[in-house]
């Protein structure tokens, strides 16, 4: 396994944090908009029964496209989150290895 530079990992975290925040905000916005879209689509339907209007909203292509958007937003958010976790773990591994090396050096002295 190639050795990873902890400084690069920290730089990566610093650079990616705003992208992660934006991805998370987009996911939350889409999830909240889903409720509004359902209400708008239900109002568009002329059926008198609530369950028929709800069925219309859930089956509408715009609602399905919104669900696809939410899926894409979650994928982006999770990809960024796990990349950030990996960078954090790179730093943690470096700390552990550095401490171990110091202990070995002290024991050898």
N, C-alpha and C positions, 0 to 999 in steps of 0.2 A: 504494500500500500504506500502510495506517495505521501510524503510528509506535507502537512498543510500549514501554511503560515497563519498564525493566530491574528496577526495584524491585518491581513487580507480578510479574514473572517469578520473582524470587527468593522472594517470598512464596508464589507458587503452588508452587514446588518444595518449600518448607518444609511447606506444608499437605498436599500430595499424597504426600510420601514415606511416611508411615505407611500410607496406602491402598495404595500400590504394594507395600510390604513385606507387608501382609496378603494382597493378591491373590497374590503370589508364594508365600507360605507355604501358602495354600489349594491352589494348583496342585500344589505338591510333595506336600502331604498326600494329595491325591486320586490322584496318580500312584503313590505308595507304597501306598495303600489298594487300588489296582487289583490288586496282587499278592495281597493278603490275600483280597480278594473272589473272585478266581479260585480260590484254594485252598479257600475255604469252599464255593463252588459245586461244585467238583470232588468234595469230600467228600460233598456232598449227593446226587450222582449215584450210582446203584447199579450202573452198568455195570462189568464187571470190567476192561475194557481202558482203559488210561490215555488213549489218544487219543480214545476215546468220552467219557470224563469231561471232557477238555479241550474237546472240541467242545460238549458240554452247557454248560460254563461260559461259553465265548465267545458262544454263541447266547442265553444267558439274558437276559431283559428287564432284570434288575437290573444285569448287567454292561454292557449297552448304555446304560442310563441313566447309569451311572458314567462311561462314555466321553463322553456328552453333557455331563456335569458338568465333566469335564476340559477339553473344548473351550470351554465358557463361561468357565472359570477362566483359560485361556490368553488368550482374547479380552480379558478384563478386564485381565489383567496387561500384555499388549502395548499396549493402549490407553493405560494409565497410563504405561507406559515411554516411549512415543513422545511423549506430552504433556510428560513431564519433559525429554526430549531437546530438544523444541522450545523449552521455556522456557530451557534451558541455552544453546541457540543464539541466542536472543533477547539474552541477556546478552553472548555473544561478539560478536554483530553490534554491539551498543551500544559495547563496548570498542573495536572496530576503528574505528567511525565517530568515536568520541571522539578516538582517537589521530590519525586522519586530519585531523579538524578542528583539532587542536592543531598539527599539522605545517603545515597551510595558514595558520593564524594566524601561526606563526613565519616562514613564507616571505613573507608579506605585510608583515611588520613591517620 
